[in-house]
Amino acid sequence: MLAAIAARTQTVVAGEPERCADALRELAQAGVRHFVVRFAASDLETQMDRLLAEVIPLLFGSVLH
């Protein structure tokens, strides 16, 4: 379902890290290869830190230090 939406429009992924990782994984499995991340919060650095610390490891393991 997410892949069909992403094919023709922007997709919003939000929520707990596990939910975000699951949604991004589903999009990637459907063939999406390029992601543009736009944070809605005013504290962009904190959001980027959370993405790197909490979501990316769920997708790729702890390969980022």
LOKE-692581 format. One record per residue (C-alpha): residue number from 1; residue in three letters; x, y, z. Coordinates in nm, 2 decimals. Example, Ala and Ser with C-alpha at 12.3 -4.5 7.8 and 13.67 -1.06 7.14 Angstrom:
<dodrens>
+-----+---------+--------+--------+--------+
! num ! residuo !      X !      Y !      Z !
+-----+---------+--------+--------+--------+
!   1 !     ALA !   1.23 !  -0.45 !   0.78 !
!   2 !     SER !   1.37 !  -0.11 !   0.71 !
+-----+---------+--------+--------+--------+
</dodrens>
This chain:
<dodrens>
+-----+---------+--------+--------+--------+
! num ! residuo !      X !      Y !      Z !
+-----+---------+--------+--------+--------+
!   1 !     MET !   0.00 !   0.00 !   0.00 !
!   2 !     LEU !   0.27 !   0.25 !   0.09 !
!   3 !     ALA !   0.46 !   0.18 !  -0.23 !
!   4 !     ALA !   0.16 !   0.26 !  -0.44 !
!   5 !     ILE !   0.12 !   0.59 !  -0.27 !
!   6 !     ALA !   0.49 !   0.67 !  -0.29 !
!   7 !     ALA !   0.50 !   0.60 !  -0.66 !
!   8 !     ARG !   0.28 !   0.90 !  -0.72 !
!   9 !     THR !   0.32 !   1.14 !  -0.43 !
!  10 !     GLN !   0.52 !   1.22 !  -0.12 !
!  11 !     THR !   0.48 !   0.98 !   0.18 !
!  12 !     VAL !   0.49 !   1.08 !   0.54 !
!  13 !     VAL !   0.64 !   0.83 !   0.78 !
!  14 !     ALA !   0.61 !   0.91 !   1.15 !
!  15 !     GLY !   0.58 !   0.73 !   1.48 !
!  16 !     GLU !   0.79 !   0.51 !   1.70 !
!  17 !     PRO !   1.12 !   0.39 !   1.56 !
!  18 !     GLU !   1.00 !   0.04 !   1.49 !
!  19 !     ARG !   0.70 !   0.18 !   1.29 !
!  20 !     CYS !   0.92 !   0.41 !   1.09 !
!  21 !     ALA !   1.17 !   0.13 !   1.01 !
!  22 !     ASP !   0.89 !  -0.10 !   0.90 !
!  23 !     ALA !   0.74 !   0.16 !   0.67 !
!  24 !     LEU !   1.08 !   0.25 !   0.52 !
!  25 !     ARG !   1.16 !  -0.12 !   0.47 !
!  26 !     GLU !   0.82 !  -0.18 !   0.30 !
!  27 !     LEU !   0.89 !   0.11 !   0.06 !
!  28 !     ALA !   1.24 !  -0.02 !  -0.02 !
!  29 !     GLN !   1.11 !  -0.38 !  -0.07 !
!  30 !     ALA !   0.85 !  -0.23 !  -0.32 !
!  31 !     GLY !   1.13 !  -0.07 !  -0.52 !
!  32 !     VAL !   1.18 !   0.28 !  -0.38 !
!  33 !     ARG !   1.55 !   0.35 !  -0.39 !
!  34 !     HIS !   1.58 !   0.72 !  -0.30 !
!  35 !     PHE !   1.45 !   0.87 !   0.02 !
!  36 !     VAL !   1.44 !   1.24 !   0.10 !
!  37 !     VAL !   1.41 !   1.30 !   0.48 !
!  38 !     ARG !   1.23 !   1.62 !   0.59 !
!  39 !     PHE !   1.18 !   1.67 !   0.96 !
!  40 !     ALA !   0.87 !   1.85 !   1.09 !
!  41 !     ALA !   1.02 !   1.94 !   1.43 !
!  42 !     SER !   1.20 !   2.27 !   1.49 !
!  43 !     ASP !   1.49 !   2.09 !   1.65 !
!  44 !     LEU !   1.63 !   1.93 !   1.34 !
!  45 !     GLU !   1.96 !   1.81 !   1.50 !
!  46 !     THR !   1.77 !   1.61 !   1.76 !
!  47 !     GLN !   1.55 !   1.45 !   1.50 !
!  48 !     MET !   1.85 !   1.36 !   1.28 !
!  49 !     ASP !   2.02 !   1.21 !   1.59 !
!  50 !     ARG !   1.71 !   1.00 !   1.67 !
!  51 !     LEU !   1.69 !   0.88 !   1.31 !
!  52 !     LEU !   2.05 !   0.77 !   1.31 !
!  53 !     ALA !   2.04 !   0.62 !   1.66 !
!  54 !     GLU !   1.70 !   0.46 !   1.66 !
!  55 !     VAL !   1.57 !   0.40 !   1.31 !
!  56 !     ILE !   1.87 !   0.33 !   1.09 !
!  57 !     PRO !   2.01 !   0.05 !   1.32 !
!  58 !     LEU !   1.67 !  -0.13 !   1.28 !
!  59 !     LEU !   1.72 !  -0.12 !   0.90 !
!  60 !     PHE !   2.09 !  -0.19 !   0.87 !
!  61 !     GLY !   2.21 !  -0.30 !   1.22 !
!  62 !     SER !   2.46 !  -0.10 !   1.41 !
!  63 !     VAL !   2.70 !  -0.03 !   1.13 !
!  64 !     LEU !   2.70 !   0.35 !   1.19 !
!  65 !     HIS !   2.90 !   0.48 !   1.48 !
+-----+---------+--------+--------+--------+
</dodrens>
